[in-house]
Amino acid sequence: MSTLQIGDKIPEFSTIDQNEKAVSNSDFAGSKTVLYFYPKDDTPTCTTQACNLRDNYQALLDSGYKVYGISPDKAKKHQKFIAKYDLPFDLLVDEDHTIAELFGVWGEKQMYGRTYMGIFRTTFVFDENGVVTEVIGKVKAKEHTAQILSAEAAS
């Protein structure tokens, strides 16, 4: 499985958000979009990353971006995470990691000598036509918005 690359078109997918509203790749058409994959709601690094995006959300909007997070968590867990940290963007559900597999960010990981399957923290930036303009594979949770905006400035 390979990760989407710059120039690739967004794969077709459909899922639900935290409110169980249907969301698909076609919802991204016509807007620059940030889609960030993260392992789990309410864990330290995932929370830091989400709060960085929240704290800099206006800068992302000012640059024309829609922002979506996606993880294997259920909609109700996403609702609690959004409420707890006052997140202004939608979180998408990928319980069976089908979307993560489509994007090439699901695979074997290791922690504390244990091997398991999980999400590789990765952010994809798409243009208005659904084409990948940036892939951020080494996400710095405390600097995530800056990574996104500096990638835009470089292109």
MODELLER restraints for C-alpha pairs under 7 A, 6 or more apart:
rsr = mdl.restraints
at = mdl.atoms
rsr.add(forms.Gaussian(group=physical.xy_distance, feature=features.Distance(at['CA:1:A'], at['CA:104:A']), mean=5.66, stdev=0.5))
rsr.add(forms.Gaussian(group=physical.xy_distance, feature=features.Distance(at['CA:2:A'], at['CA:104:A']), mean=5.06, stdev=0.5))
rsr.add(forms.Gaussian(group=physical.xy_distance, feature=features.Distance(at['CA:3:A'], at['CA:103:A']), mean=5.60, stdev=0.5))
rsr.add(forms.Gaussian(group=physical.xy_distance, feature=features.Distance(at['CA:3:A'], at['CA:104:A']), mean=3.98, stdev=0.5))
rsr.add(forms.Gaussian(group=physical.xy_distance, feature=features.Distance(at['CA:3:A'], at['CA:105:A']), mean=6.27, stdev=0.5))
rsr.add(forms.Gaussian(group=physical.xy_distance, feature=features.Distance(at['CA:4:A'], at['CA:103:A']), mean=5.59, stdev=0.5))
rsr.add(forms.Gaussian(group=physical.xy_distance, feature=features.Distance(at['CA:4:A'], at['CA:104:A']), mean=6.43, stdev=0.5))
rsr.add(forms.Gaussian(group=physical.xy_distance, feature=features.Distance(at['CA:5:A'], at['CA:132:A']), mean=6.70, stdev=0.5))
rsr.add(forms.Gaussian(group=physical.xy_distance, feature=features.Distance(at['CA:5:A'], at['CA:135:A']), mean=6.74, stdev=0.5))
rsr.add(forms.Gaussian(group=physical.xy_distance, feature=features.Distance(at['CA:6:A'], at['CA:132:A']), mean=4.83, stdev=0.5))
rsr.add(forms.Gaussian(group=physical.xy_distance, feature=features.Distance(at['CA:6:A'], at['CA:133:A']), mean=5.18, stdev=0.5))
rsr.add(forms.Gaussian(group=physical.xy_distance, feature=features.Distance(at['CA:6:A'], at['CA:134:A']), mean=5.74, stdev=0.5))
rsr.add(forms.Gaussian(group=physical.xy_distance, feature=features.Distance(at['CA:6:A'], at['CA:135:A']), mean=6.73, stdev=0.5))
rsr.add(forms.Gaussian(group=physical.xy_distance, feature=features.Distance(at['CA:7:A'], at['CA:131:A']), mean=5.70, stdev=0.5))
rsr.add(forms.Gaussian(group=physical.xy_distance, feature=features.Distance(at['CA:7:A'], at['CA:132:A']), mean=5.20, stdev=0.5))
rsr.add(forms.Gaussian(group=physical.xy_distance, feature=features.Distance(at['CA:7:A'], at['CA:133:A']), mean=6.37, stdev=0.5))
rsr.add(forms.Gaussian(group=physical.xy_distance, feature=features.Distance(at['CA:8:A'], at['CA:131:A']), mean=5.62, stdev=0.5))
rsr.add(forms.Gaussian(group=physical.xy_distance, feature=features.Distance(at['CA:8:A'], at['CA:132:A']), mean=5.45, stdev=0.5))
rsr.add(forms.Gaussian(group=physical.xy_distance, feature=features.Distance(at['CA:9:A'], at['CA:130:A']), mean=5.71, stdev=0.5))
rsr.add(forms.Gaussian(group=physical.xy_distance, feature=features.Distance(at['CA:9:A'], at['CA:131:A']), mean=4.45, stdev=0.5))
rsr.add(forms.Gaussian(group=physical.xy_distance, feature=features.Distance(at['CA:9:A'], at['CA:132:A']), mean=6.19, stdev=0.5))
rsr.add(forms.Gaussian(group=physical.xy_distance, feature=features.Distance(at['CA:10:A'], at['CA:25:A']), mean=6.99, stdev=0.5))
rsr.add(forms.Gaussian(group=physical.xy_distance, feature=features.Distance(at['CA:10:A'], at['CA:130:A']), mean=5.44, stdev=0.5))
rsr.add(forms.Gaussian(group=physical.xy_distance, feature=features.Distance(at['CA:10:A'], at['CA:131:A']), mean=6.05, stdev=0.5))
rsr.add(forms.Gaussian(group=physical.xy_distance, feature=features.Distance(at['CA:10:A'], at['CA:132:A']), mean=6.85, stdev=0.5))
rsr.add(forms.Gaussian(group=physical.xy_distance, feature=features.Distance(at['CA:11:A'], at['CA:102:A']), mean=6.82, stdev=0.5))
rsr.add(forms.Gaussian(group=physical.xy_distance, feature=features.Distance(at['CA:12:A'], at['CA:25:A']), mean=5.69, stdev=0.5))
rsr.add(forms.Gaussian(group=physical.xy_distance, feature=features.Distance(at['CA:13:A'], at['CA:24:A']), mean=5.47, stdev=0.5))
rsr.add(forms.Gaussian(group=physical.xy_distance, feature=features.Distance(at['CA:13:A'], at['CA:25:A']), mean=5.71, stdev=0.5))
rsr.add(forms.Gaussian(group=physical.xy_distance, feature=features.Distance(at['CA:13:A'], at['CA:99:A']), mean=6.70, stdev=0.5))
rsr.add(forms.Gaussian(group=physical.xy_distance, feature=features.Distance(at['CA:14:A'], at['CA:23:A']), mean=5.65, stdev=0.5))
rsr.add(forms.Gaussian(group=physical.xy_distance, feature=features.Distance(at['CA:14:A'], at['CA:24:A']), mean=4.09, stdev=0.5))
rsr.add(forms.Gaussian(group=physical.xy_distance, feature=features.Distance(at['CA:14:A'], at['CA:25:A']), mean=6.71, stdev=0.5))
rsr.add(forms.Gaussian(group=physical.xy_distance, feature=features.Distance(at['CA:15:A'], at['CA:22:A']), mean=5.81, stdev=0.5))
rsr.add(forms.Gaussian(group=physical.xy_distance, feature=features.Distance(at['CA:15:A'], at['CA:23:A']), mean=5.37, stdev=0.5))
rsr.add(forms.Gaussian(group=physical.xy_distance, feature=features.Distance(at['CA:15:A'], at['CA:24:A']), mean=6.24, stdev=0.5))
rsr.add(forms.Gaussian(group=physical.xy_distance, feature=features.Distance(at['CA:15:A'], at['CA:92:A']), mean=6.92, stdev=0.5))
rsr.add(forms.Gaussian(group=physical.xy_distance, feature=features.Distance(at['CA:15:A'], at['CA:93:A']), mean=6.27, stdev=0.5))
rsr.add(forms.Gaussian(group=physical.xy_distance, feature=features.Distance(at['CA:16:A'], at['CA:22:A']), mean=4.45, stdev=0.5))
rsr.add(forms.Gaussian(group=physical.xy_distance, feature=features.Distance(at['CA:16:A'], at['CA:23:A']), mean=5.33, stdev=0.5))
rsr.add(forms.Gaussian(group=physical.xy_distance, feature=features.Distance(at['CA:16:A'], at['CA:92:A']), mean=5.85, stdev=0.5))
rsr.add(forms.Gaussian(group=physical.xy_distance, feature=features.Distance(at['CA:16:A'], at['CA:93:A']), mean=5.73, stdev=0.5))
rsr.add(forms.Gaussian(group=physical.xy_distance, feature=features.Distance(at['CA:17:A'], at['CA:23:A']), mean=6.63, stdev=0.5))
rsr.add(forms.Gaussian(group=physical.xy_distance, feature=features.Distance(at['CA:17:A'], at['CA:75:A']), mean=6.42, stdev=0.5))
rsr.add(forms.Gaussian(group=physical.xy_distance, feature=features.Distance(at['CA:17:A'], at['CA:90:A']), mean=6.33, stdev=0.5))
rsr.add(forms.Gaussian(group=physical.xy_distance, feature=features.Distance(at['CA:17:A'], at['CA:91:A']), mean=5.53, stdev=0.5))
rsr.add(forms.Gaussian(group=physical.xy_distance, feature=features.Distance(at['CA:17:A'], at['CA:92:A']), mean=4.27, stdev=0.5))
rsr.add(forms.Gaussian(group=physical.xy_distance, feature=features.Distance(at['CA:17:A'], at['CA:93:A']), mean=5.88, stdev=0.5))
rsr.add(forms.Gaussian(group=physical.xy_distance, feature=features.Distance(at['CA:18:A'], at['CA:75:A']), mean=4.23, stdev=0.5))
rsr.add(forms.Gaussian(group=physical.xy_distance, feature=features.Distance(at['CA:18:A'], at['CA:76:A']), mean=6.45, stdev=0.5))
rsr.add(forms.Gaussian(group=physical.xy_distance, feature=features.Distance(at['CA:18:A'], at['CA:78:A']), mean=5.34, stdev=0.5))
rsr.add(forms.Gaussian(group=physical.xy_distance, feature=features.Distance(at['CA:18:A'], at['CA:79:A']), mean=5.41, stdev=0.5))
rsr.add(forms.Gaussian(group=physical.xy_distance, feature=features.Distance(at['CA:18:A'], at['CA:90:A']), mean=6.76, stdev=0.5))
rsr.add(forms.Gaussian(group=physical.xy_distance, feature=features.Distance(at['CA:18:A'], at['CA:91:A']), mean=5.79, stdev=0.5))
rsr.add(forms.Gaussian(group=physical.xy_distance, feature=features.Distance(at['CA:18:A'], at['CA:92:A']), mean=6.34, stdev=0.5))
rsr.add(forms.Gaussian(group=physical.xy_distance, feature=features.Distance(at['CA:19:A'], at['CA:75:A']), mean=6.53, stdev=0.5))
rsr.add(forms.Gaussian(group=physical.xy_distance, feature=features.Distance(at['CA:20:A'], at['CA:75:A']), mean=6.46, stdev=0.5))
rsr.add(forms.Gaussian(group=physical.xy_distance, feature=features.Distance(at['CA:28:A'], at['CA:130:A']), mean=6.84, stdev=0.5))
rsr.add(forms.Gaussian(group=physical.xy_distance, feature=features.Distance(at['CA:29:A'], at['CA:128:A']), mean=5.72, stdev=0.5))
rsr.add(forms.Gaussian(group=physical.xy_distance, feature=features.Distance(at['CA:29:A'], at['CA:129:A']), mean=5.95, stdev=0.5))
rsr.add(forms.Gaussian(group=physical.xy_distance, feature=features.Distance(at['CA:29:A'], at['CA:130:A']), mean=6.16, stdev=0.5))
rsr.add(forms.Gaussian(group=physical.xy_distance, feature=features.Distance(at['CA:30:A'], at['CA:128:A']), mean=4.30, stdev=0.5))
rsr.add(forms.Gaussian(group=physical.xy_distance, feature=features.Distance(at['CA:30:A'], at['CA:129:A']), mean=6.23, stdev=0.5))
rsr.add(forms.Gaussian(group=physical.xy_distance, feature=features.Distance(at['CA:31:A'], at['CA:65:A']), mean=6.72, stdev=0.5))
rsr.add(forms.Gaussian(group=physical.xy_distance, feature=features.Distance(at['CA:31:A'], at['CA:66:A']), mean=6.86, stdev=0.5))
rsr.add(forms.Gaussian(group=physical.xy_distance, feature=features.Distance(at['CA:31:A'], at['CA:127:A']), mean=6.61, stdev=0.5))
rsr.add(forms.Gaussian(group=physical.xy_distance, feature=features.Distance(at['CA:31:A'], at['CA:128:A']), mean=4.39, stdev=0.5))
rsr.add(forms.Gaussian(group=physical.xy_distance, feature=features.Distance(at['CA:32:A'], at['CA:64:A']), mean=6.13, stdev=0.5))
rsr.add(forms.Gaussian(group=physical.xy_distance, feature=features.Distance(at['CA:32:A'], at['CA:65:A']), mean=4.84, stdev=0.5))
rsr.add(forms.Gaussian(group=physical.xy_distance, feature=features.Distance(at['CA:32:A'], at['CA:66:A']), mean=6.31, stdev=0.5))
rsr.add(forms.Gaussian(group=physical.xy_distance, feature=features.Distance(at['CA:32:A'], at['CA:126:A']), mean=5.55, stdev=0.5))
rsr.add(forms.Gaussian(group=physical.xy_distance, feature=features.Distance(at['CA:32:A'], at['CA:127:A']), mean=4.48, stdev=0.5))
rsr.add(forms.Gaussian(group=physical.xy_distance, feature=features.Distance(at['CA:32:A'], at['CA:128:A']), mean=4.88, stdev=0.5))
rsr.add(forms.Gaussian(group=physical.xy_distance, feature=features.Distance(at['CA:33:A'], at['CA:65:A']), mean=5.11, stdev=0.5))
rsr.add(forms.Gaussian(group=physical.xy_distance, feature=features.Distance(at['CA:33:A'], at['CA:66:A']), mean=4.74, stdev=0.5))
rsr.add(forms.Gaussian(group=physical.xy_distance, feature=features.Distance(at['CA:33:A'], at['CA:67:A']), mean=5.93, stdev=0.5))
rsr.add(forms.Gaussian(group=physical.xy_distance, feature=features.Distance(at['CA:33:A'], at['CA:125:A']), mean=5.68, stdev=0.5))
rsr.add(forms.Gaussian(group=physical.xy_distance, feature=features.Distance(at['CA:33:A'], at['CA:126:A']), mean=5.10, stdev=0.5))
rsr.add(forms.Gaussian(group=physical.xy_distance, feature=features.Distance(at['CA:33:A'], at['CA:127:A']), mean=6.57, stdev=0.5))
rsr.add(forms.Gaussian(group=physical.xy_distance, feature=features.Distance(at['CA:34:A'], at['CA:65:A']), mean=6.51, stdev=0.5))
rsr.add(forms.Gaussian(group=physical.xy_distance, feature=features.Distance(at['CA:34:A'], at['CA:66:A']), mean=6.11, stdev=0.5))
rsr.add(forms.Gaussian(group=physical.xy_distance, feature=features.Distance(at['CA:34:A'], at['CA:67:A']), mean=4.77, stdev=0.5))
rsr.add(forms.Gaussian(group=physical.xy_distance, feature=features.Distance(at['CA:34:A'], at['CA:68:A']), mean=6.20, stdev=0.5))
rsr.add(forms.Gaussian(group=physical.xy_distance, feature=features.Distance(at['CA:34:A'], at['CA:123:A']), mean=6.95, stdev=0.5))
rsr.add(forms.Gaussian(group=physical.xy_distance, feature=features.Distance(at['CA:34:A'], at['CA:124:A']), mean=5.88, stdev=0.5))
rsr.add(forms.Gaussian(group=physical.xy_distance, feature=features.Distance(at['CA:34:A'], at['CA:125:A']), mean=4.63, stdev=0.5))
rsr.add(forms.Gaussian(group=physical.xy_distance, feature=features.Distance(at['CA:34:A'], at['CA:126:A']), mean=6.53, stdev=0.5))
rsr.add(forms.Gaussian(group=physical.xy_distance, feature=features.Distance(at['CA:35:A'], at['CA:67:A']), mean=6.13, stdev=0.5))
rsr.add(forms.Gaussian(group=physical.xy_distance, feature=features.Distance(at['CA:35:A'], at['CA:68:A']), mean=4.94, stdev=0.5))
rsr.add(forms.Gaussian(group=physical.xy_distance, feature=features.Distance(at['CA:35:A'], at['CA:69:A']), mean=5.77, stdev=0.5))
rsr.add(forms.Gaussian(group=physical.xy_distance, feature=features.Distance(at['CA:35:A'], at['CA:123:A']), mean=5.78, stdev=0.5))
rsr.add(forms.Gaussian(group=physical.xy_distance, feature=features.Distance(at['CA:35:A'], at['CA:124:A']), mean=5.28, stdev=0.5))
rsr.add(forms.Gaussian(group=physical.xy_distance, feature=features.Distance(at['CA:35:A'], at['CA:125:A']), mean=6.42, stdev=0.5))
rsr.add(forms.Gaussian(group=physical.xy_distance, feature=features.Distance(at['CA:36:A'], at['CA:68:A']), mean=6.40, stdev=0.5))
rsr.add(forms.Gaussian(group=physical.xy_distance, feature=features.Distance(at['CA:36:A'], at['CA:69:A']), mean=4.85, stdev=0.5))
rsr.add(forms.Gaussian(group=physical.xy_distance, feature=features.Distance(at['CA:36:A'], at['CA:70:A']), mean=6.16, stdev=0.5))
rsr.add(forms.Gaussian(group=physical.xy_distance, feature=features.Distance(at['CA:36:A'], at['CA:122:A']), mean=5.93, stdev=0.5))
rsr.add(forms.Gaussian(group=physical.xy_distance, feature=features.Distance(at['CA:36:A'], at['CA:123:A']), mean=4.11, stdev=0.5))
rsr.add(forms.Gaussian(group=physical.xy_distance, feature=features.Distance(at['CA:36:A'], at['CA:124:A']), mean=6.16, stdev=0.5))
rsr.add(forms.Gaussian(group=physical.xy_distance, feature=features.Distance(at['CA:37:A'], at['CA:69:A']), mean=5.99, stdev=0.5))
rsr.add(forms.Gaussian(group=physical.xy_distance, feature=features.Distance(at['CA:37:A'], at['CA:70:A']), mean=4.94, stdev=0.5))
rsr.add(forms.Gaussian(group=physical.xy_distance, feature=features.Distance(at['CA:37:A'], at['CA:71:A']), mean=5.92, stdev=0.5))
rsr.add(forms.Gaussian(group=physical.xy_distance, feature=features.Distance(at['CA:37:A'], at['CA:121:A']), mean=5.48, stdev=0.5))
rsr.add(forms.Gaussian(group=physical.xy_distance, feature=features.Distance(at['CA:37:A'], at['CA:122:A']), mean=5.32, stdev=0.5))
rsr.add(forms.Gaussian(group=physical.xy_distance, feature=features.Distance(at['CA:37:A'], at['CA:123:A']), mean=6.05, stdev=0.5))
rsr.add(forms.Gaussian(group=physical.xy_distance, feature=features.Distance(at['CA:38:A'], at['CA:46:A']), mean=6.40, stdev=0.5))
rsr.add(forms.Gaussian(group=physical.xy_distance, feature=features.Distance(at['CA:38:A'], at['CA:70:A']), mean=6.33, stdev=0.5))
rsr.add(forms.Gaussian(group=physical.xy_distance, feature=features.Distance(at['CA:38:A'], at['CA:71:A']), mean=5.43, stdev=0.5))
rsr.add(forms.Gaussian(group=physical.xy_distance, feature=features.Distance(at['CA:38:A'], at['CA:119:A']), mean=6.35, stdev=0.5))
rsr.add(forms.Gaussian(group=physical.xy_distance, feature=features.Distance(at['CA:38:A'], at['CA:121:A']), mean=4.86, stdev=0.5))
rsr.add(forms.Gaussian(group=physical.xy_distance, feature=features.Distance(at['CA:39:A'], at['CA:71:A']), mean=5.71, stdev=0.5))
rsr.add(forms.Gaussian(group=physical.xy_distance, feature=features.Distance(at['CA:39:A'], at['CA:118:A']), mean=6.84, stdev=0.5))
rsr.add(forms.Gaussian(group=physical.xy_distance, feature=features.Distance(at['CA:39:A'], at['CA:119:A']), mean=5.17, stdev=0.5))
rsr.add(forms.Gaussian(group=physical.xy_distance, feature=features.Distance(at['CA:39:A'], at['CA:121:A']), mean=6.67, stdev=0.5))
rsr.add(forms.Gaussian(group=physical.xy_distance, feature=features.Distance(at['CA:40:A'], at['CA:46:A']), mean=6.54, stdev=0.5))
rsr.add(forms.Gaussian(group=physical.xy_distance, feature=features.Distance(at['CA:40:A'], at['CA:71:A']), mean=6.10, stdev=0.5))
rsr.add(forms.Gaussian(group=physical.xy_distance, feature=features.Distance(at['CA:40:A'], at['CA:72:A']), mean=6.96, stdev=0.5))
rsr.add(forms.Gaussian(group=physical.xy_distance, feature=features.Distance(at['CA:40:A'], at['CA:73:A']), mean=6.47, stdev=0.5))
rsr.add(forms.Gaussian(group=physical.xy_distance, feature=features.Distance(at['CA:41:A'], at['CA:47:A']), mean=6.98, stdev=0.5))
rsr.add(forms.Gaussian(group=physical.xy_distance, feature=features.Distance(at['CA:41:A'], at['CA:73:A']), mean=6.86, stdev=0.5))
rsr.add(forms.Gaussian(group=physical.xy_distance, feature=features.Distance(at['CA:41:A'], at['CA:78:A']), mean=6.79, stdev=0.5))
rsr.add(forms.Gaussian(group=physical.xy_distance, feature=features.Distance(at['CA:41:A'], at['CA:81:A']), mean=6.19, stdev=0.5))
rsr.add(forms.Gaussian(group=physical.xy_distance, feature=features.Distance(at['CA:42:A'], at['CA:81:A']), mean=6.17, stdev=0.5))
rsr.add(forms.Gaussian(group=physical.xy_distance, feature=features.Distance(at['CA:45:A'], at['CA:141:A']), mean=6.35, stdev=0.5))
rsr.add(forms.Gaussian(group=physical.xy_distance, feature=features.Distance(at['CA:48:A'], at['CA:141:A']), mean=5.70, stdev=0.5))
rsr.add(forms.Gaussian(group=physical.xy_distance, feature=features.Distance(at['CA:48:A'], at['CA:142:A']), mean=6.15, stdev=0.5))
rsr.add(forms.Gaussian(group=physical.xy_distance, feature=features.Distance(at['CA:49:A'], at['CA:141:A']), mean=4.13, stdev=0.5))
rsr.add(forms.Gaussian(group=physical.xy_distance, feature=features.Distance(at['CA:49:A'], at['CA:142:A']), mean=6.09, stdev=0.5))
rsr.add(forms.Gaussian(group=physical.xy_distance, feature=features.Distance(at['CA:49:A'], at['CA:144:A']), mean=6.48, stdev=0.5))
rsr.add(forms.Gaussian(group=physical.xy_distance, feature=features.Distance(at['CA:52:A'], at['CA:142:A']), mean=6.00, stdev=0.5))
rsr.add(forms.Gaussian(group=physical.xy_distance, feature=features.Distance(at['CA:52:A'], at['CA:143:A']), mean=6.96, stdev=0.5))
rsr.add(forms.Gaussian(group=physical.xy_distance, feature=features.Distance(at['CA:52:A'], at['CA:144:A']), mean=6.54, stdev=0.5))
rsr.add(forms.Gaussian(group=physical.xy_distance, feature=features.Distance(at['CA:52:A'], at['CA:145:A']), mean=6.61, stdev=0.5))
rsr.add(forms.Gaussian(group=physical.xy_distance, feature=features.Distance(at['CA:53:A'], at['CA:144:A']), mean=6.87, stdev=0.5))
rsr.add(forms.Gaussian(group=physical.xy_distance, feature=features.Distance(at['CA:53:A'], at['CA:145:A']), mean=5.72, stdev=0.5))
rsr.add(forms.Gaussian(group=physical.xy_distance, feature=features.Distance(at['CA:54:A'], at['CA:87:A']), mean=5.68, stdev=0.5))
rsr.add(forms.Gaussian(group=physical.xy_distance, feature=features.Distance(at['CA:54:A'], at['CA:88:A']), mean=6.35, stdev=0.5))
rsr.add(forms.Gaussian(group=physical.xy_distance, feature=features.Distance(at['CA:56:A'], at['CA:145:A']), mean=6.54, stdev=0.5))
rsr.add(forms.Gaussian(group=physical.xy_distance, feature=features.Distance(at['CA:67:A'], at['CA:89:A']), mean=5.96, stdev=0.5))
rsr.add(forms.Gaussian(group=physical.xy_distance, feature=features.Distance(at['CA:68:A'], at['CA:89:A']), mean=6.07, stdev=0.5))
rsr.add(forms.Gaussian(group=physical.xy_distance, feature=features.Distance(at['CA:68:A'], at['CA:90:A']), mean=5.30, stdev=0.5))
rsr.add(forms.Gaussian(group=physical.xy_distance, feature=features.Distance(at['CA:68:A'], at['CA:91:A']), mean=5.65, stdev=0.5))
rsr.add(forms.Gaussian(group=physical.xy_distance, feature=features.Distance(at['CA:68:A'], at['CA:92:A']), mean=6.92, stdev=0.5))
rsr.add(forms.Gaussian(group=physical.xy_distance, feature=features.Distance(at['CA:69:A'], at['CA:90:A']), mean=6.56, stdev=0.5))
rsr.add(forms.Gaussian(group=physical.xy_distance, feature=features.Distance(at['CA:69:A'], at['CA:91:A']), mean=4.62, stdev=0.5))
rsr.add(forms.Gaussian(group=physical.xy_distance, feature=features.Distance(at['CA:69:A'], at['CA:92:A']), mean=6.03, stdev=0.5))
rsr.add(forms.Gaussian(group=physical.xy_distance, feature=features.Distance(at['CA:70:A'], at['CA:91:A']), mean=5.49, stdev=0.5))
rsr.add(forms.Gaussian(group=physical.xy_distance, feature=features.Distance(at['CA:70:A'], at['CA:92:A']), mean=4.55, stdev=0.5))
rsr.add(forms.Gaussian(group=physical.xy_distance, feature=features.Distance(at['CA:70:A'], at['CA:93:A']), mean=6.02, stdev=0.5))
rsr.add(forms.Gaussian(group=physical.xy_distance, feature=features.Distance(at['CA:70:A'], at['CA:94:A']), mean=6.69, stdev=0.5))
rsr.add(forms.Gaussian(group=physical.xy_distance, feature=features.Distance(at['CA:71:A'], at['CA:92:A']), mean=6.72, stdev=0.5))
rsr.add(forms.Gaussian(group=physical.xy_distance, feature=features.Distance(at['CA:71:A'], at['CA:93:A']), mean=5.96, stdev=0.5))
rsr.add(forms.Gaussian(group=physical.xy_distance, feature=features.Distance(at['CA:71:A'], at['CA:94:A']), mean=5.59, stdev=0.5))
rsr.add(forms.Gaussian(group=physical.xy_distance, feature=features.Distance(at['CA:72:A'], at['CA:93:A']), mean=5.90, stdev=0.5))
rsr.add(forms.Gaussian(group=physical.xy_distance, feature=features.Distance(at['CA:72:A'], at['CA:94:A']), mean=4.44, stdev=0.5))
rsr.add(forms.Gaussian(group=physical.xy_distance, feature=features.Distance(at['CA:72:A'], at['CA:95:A']), mean=4.05, stdev=0.5))
rsr.add(forms.Gaussian(group=physical.xy_distance, feature=features.Distance(at['CA:72:A'], at['CA:96:A']), mean=6.73, stdev=0.5))
rsr.add(forms.Gaussian(group=physical.xy_distance, feature=features.Distance(at['CA:72:A'], at['CA:97:A']), mean=6.12, stdev=0.5))
rsr.add(forms.Gaussian(group=physical.xy_distance, feature=features.Distance(at['CA:73:A'], at['CA:93:A']), mean=6.04, stdev=0.5))
rsr.add(forms.Gaussian(group=physical.xy_distance, feature=features.Distance(at['CA:73:A'], at['CA:94:A']), mean=6.83, stdev=0.5))
rsr.add(forms.Gaussian(group=physical.xy_distance, feature=features.Distance(at['CA:73:A'], at['CA:95:A']), mean=5.87, stdev=0.5))
rsr.add(forms.Gaussian(group=physical.xy_distance, feature=features.Distance(at['CA:74:A'], at['CA:93:A']), mean=5.93, stdev=0.5))
rsr.add(forms.Gaussian(group=physical.xy_distance, feature=features.Distance(at['CA:74:A'], at['CA:95:A']), mean=6.47, stdev=0.5))
rsr.add(forms.Gaussian(group=physical.xy_distance, feature=features.Distance(at['CA:75:A'], at['CA:93:A']), mean=6.18, stdev=0.5))
rsr.add(forms.Gaussian(group=physical.xy_distance, feature=features.Distance(at['CA:78:A'], at['CA:91:A']), mean=6.27, stdev=0.5))
rsr.add(forms.Gaussian(group=physical.xy_distance, feature=features.Distance(at['CA:100:A'], at['CA:106:A']), mean=5.31, stdev=0.5))
rsr.add(forms.Gaussian(group=physical.xy_distance, feature=features.Distance(at['CA:105:A'], at['CA:119:A']), mean=5.69, stdev=0.5))
rsr.add(forms.Gaussian(group=physical.xy_distance, feature=features.Distance(at['CA:105:A'], at['CA:120:A']), mean=5.04, stdev=0.5))
rsr.add(forms.Gaussian(group=physical.xy_distance, feature=features.Distance(at['CA:105:A'], at['CA:122:A']), mean=6.98, stdev=0.5))
rsr.add(forms.Gaussian(group=physical.xy_distance, feature=features.Distance(at['CA:106:A'], at['CA:118:A']), mean=5.53, stdev=0.5))
rsr.add(forms.Gaussian(group=physical.xy_distance, feature=features.Distance(at['CA:106:A'], at['CA:119:A']), mean=4.69, stdev=0.5))
rsr.add(forms.Gaussian(group=physical.xy_distance, feature=features.Distance(at['CA:106:A'], at['CA:120:A']), mean=6.09, stdev=0.5))
rsr.add(forms.Gaussian(group=physical.xy_distance, feature=features.Distance(at['CA:107:A'], at['CA:117:A']), mean=5.23, stdev=0.5))
rsr.add(forms.Gaussian(group=physical.xy_distance, feature=features.Distance(at['CA:107:A'], at['CA:118:A']), mean=5.60, stdev=0.5))
rsr.add(forms.Gaussian(group=physical.xy_distance, feature=features.Distance(at['CA:107:A'], at['CA:119:A']), mean=6.60, stdev=0.5))
rsr.add(forms.Gaussian(group=physical.xy_distance, feature=features.Distance(at['CA:108:A'], at['CA:115:A']), mean=6.69, stdev=0.5))
rsr.add(forms.Gaussian(group=physical.xy_distance, feature=features.Distance(at['CA:108:A'], at['CA:116:A']), mean=5.60, stdev=0.5))
rsr.add(forms.Gaussian(group=physical.xy_distance, feature=features.Distance(at['CA:108:A'], at['CA:117:A']), mean=4.47, stdev=0.5))
rsr.add(forms.Gaussian(group=physical.xy_distance, feature=features.Distance(at['CA:108:A'], at['CA:118:A']), mean=6.35, stdev=0.5))
rsr.add(forms.Gaussian(group=physical.xy_distance, feature=features.Distance(at['CA:109:A'], at['CA:115:A']), mean=5.66, stdev=0.5))
rsr.add(forms.Gaussian(group=physical.xy_distance, feature=features.Distance(at['CA:109:A'], at['CA:116:A']), mean=5.42, stdev=0.5))
rsr.add(forms.Gaussian(group=physical.xy_distance, feature=features.Distance(at['CA:109:A'], at['CA:117:A']), mean=5.80, stdev=0.5))
rsr.add(forms.Gaussian(group=physical.xy_distance, feature=features.Distance(at['CA:109:A'], at['CA:118:A']), mean=6.33, stdev=0.5))
rsr.add(forms.Gaussian(group=physical.xy_distance, feature=features.Distance(at['CA:110:A'], at['CA:116:A']), mean=6.31, stdev=0.5))
rsr.add(forms.Gaussian(group=physical.xy_distance, feature=features.Distance(at['CA:121:A'], at['CA:137:A']), mean=6.77, stdev=0.5))
rsr.add(forms.Gaussian(group=physical.xy_distance, feature=features.Distance(at['CA:121:A'], at['CA:139:A']), mean=6.74, stdev=0.5))
rsr.add(forms.Gaussian(group=physical.xy_distance, feature=features.Distance(at['CA:122:A'], at['CA:136:A']), mean=5.68, stdev=0.5))
rsr.add(forms.Gaussian(group=physical.xy_distance, feature=features.Distance(at['CA:122:A'], at['CA:137:A']), mean=4.73, stdev=0.5))
rsr.add(forms.Gaussian(group=physical.xy_distance, feature=features.Distance(at['CA:122:A'], at['CA:139:A']), mean=6.53, stdev=0.5))
rsr.add(forms.Gaussian(group=physical.xy_distance, feature=features.Distance(at['CA:123:A'], at['CA:135:A']), mean=5.82, stdev=0.5))
rsr.add(forms.Gaussian(group=physical.xy_distance, feature=features.Distance(at['CA:123:A'], at['CA:136:A']), mean=5.00, stdev=0.5))
rsr.add(forms.Gaussian(group=physical.xy_distance, feature=features.Distance(at['CA:123:A'], at['CA:137:A']), mean=6.62, stdev=0.5))
rsr.add(forms.Gaussian(group=physical.xy_distance, feature=features.Distance(at['CA:124:A'], at['CA:132:A']), mean=6.69, stdev=0.5))
rsr.add(forms.Gaussian(group=physical.xy_distance, feature=features.Distance(at['CA:124:A'], at['CA:134:A']), mean=5.88, stdev=0.5))
rsr.add(forms.Gaussian(group=physical.xy_distance, feature=features.Distance(at['CA:124:A'], at['CA:135:A']), mean=4.78, stdev=0.5))
rsr.add(forms.Gaussian(group=physical.xy_distance, feature=features.Distance(at['CA:124:A'], at['CA:136:A']), mean=6.45, stdev=0.5))
rsr.add(forms.Gaussian(group=physical.xy_distance, feature=features.Distance(at['CA:125:A'], at['CA:132:A']), mean=5.74, stdev=0.5))
rsr.add(forms.Gaussian(group=physical.xy_distance, feature=features.Distance(at['CA:125:A'], at['CA:133:A']), mean=5.62, stdev=0.5))
rsr.add(forms.Gaussian(group=physical.xy_distance, feature=features.Distance(at['CA:125:A'], at['CA:134:A']), mean=5.03, stdev=0.5))
rsr.add(forms.Gaussian(group=physical.xy_distance, feature=features.Distance(at['CA:125:A'], at['CA:135:A']), mean=6.48, stdev=0.5))
rsr.add(forms.Gaussian(group=physical.xy_distance, feature=features.Distance(at['CA:126:A'], at['CA:132:A']), mean=4.45, stdev=0.5))
rsr.add(forms.Gaussian(group=physical.xy_distance, feature=features.Distance(at['CA:126:A'], at['CA:133:A']), mean=5.44, stdev=0.5))
rsr.add(forms.Gaussian(group=physical.xy_distance, feature=features.Distance(at['CA:127:A'], at['CA:133:A']), mean=6.37, stdev=0.5))
rsr.add(forms.Gaussian(group=physical.xy_distance, feature=features.Distance(at['CA:134:A'], at['CA:151:A']), mean=6.80, stdev=0.5))
